[in-house]
């Protein structure tokens, strides 16, 4: 037995067909890189194997694992890669049954029962940095009951330890371990030299389709502006990053914090372009103009639906007028807009979906206008509603392509009709984009 355990963290792969068809973001796994940084800060040897960017055969992965010879393997998982995660744990156990296998991330946190497999020793529930550190420090002992925030199987029964408290001071975390990641291989559409970042965790809103508050809590915790800007400077200086994609649920939730971040970027003349998510009810022209001055080039808004009744039913707490106003102001500030719509809520009809498509058309399609099928995520009110009304097959909800395949049975619209409506929406996008190019060419 080694004096200290060696740890391998794995970002699992996605299906090649889905990669080629839909994936436009290849970004670092912030969850794994924060965990790795905390482990290194505590003098543990750790590596990250990013299969999200490197498509490797299982034979090559097997050789990598054998060569590194880890004592603990941690794998992050979401709903699109859960099955691949389980296959990876089976691969690890086929190499060495004594390796401790740990899974964590969005899906294990909200749907731990899916990972009740003999190849998985521990499930991390919630934020993973200090939970994983405790697991590593306690290795090879198996007294898991004293570790907060985990689940495991004992005598055929799933055990949950007491929940781990959320991390209130995000600034106590070290910078993500970018040096362990293939930073040159990340991209956003055709852009290279990109990275992801967060400035906050948590979401106070009650959208019935989102499980962010289940994973990170309703209390919004923020990195200080200085911490965020120092991270940006580190990425620019040491990794030649020139574009950042902020992954916060809404970067503009704390107006003062984002304004202070922008002020520091402007004051210190940091050359960086960035993209973020926002809610349509959290922006104004003054803020948007400052964001543009600080390098913001694209804002992604979750519009969800063009039908007021659907917006109310899904507890989005926004109006069609607010969607229109946010788009207008963002364009006025000379920032590009990306809109996300969902088709196939349980209460959707052909009429409500047509309203959604019409709203998108009215706002002006762009290549970054998206229509996905509504996916009921475990840990959400929508999931509970669909289970209660027998609208989904929960055994088949996890897959490689869930956002682009209808899963909710609607009263008046078949799956085939939903697919046709989705195709119609994207045909309109294509048609308008061609028209824009022609106008630009001849005007």
Secondary structure, 3 states (H helix, E strand, C coil): CCCCCEEEEEECCCCHHHHHHHCCEECCCHHHHHHHHHHHHCCCEEEEEECCCCCCCHHHHHHHHHHHCCCEEEEECCCCCHHHHHHHHHHHHHHCCCCEEEEECHHHHHCHHHHCCCCCCEEECCCCHHHHHHHHHHCCCCCHHHCCCEEEEECCEEEECCCCCCCCCHHHCCCCCHHHCCHHHCEECCECCEEEECCEECCCCCCCCCCHHHHHCCCCEECCHHHHHHHHHHHHHHHCCCEEEECCCCCCCCHHHHHHHHHHHHHCCCCCEEEEEECCCCCCHHHHHHHHHCCEEEEEEEEECCCHHHHHHCCCCCCHHHHHHHHHHHHHCCCEEEEEEEECCCCCCHHHHHHHHHHHHHHCCCCCEEEEECCCCCCCHHHHHHHHCCCCCHHHCCCCCHHHCCCCCCCCCCHHHHHHHHHHHHHHHHHHHHHHHHHHHHC
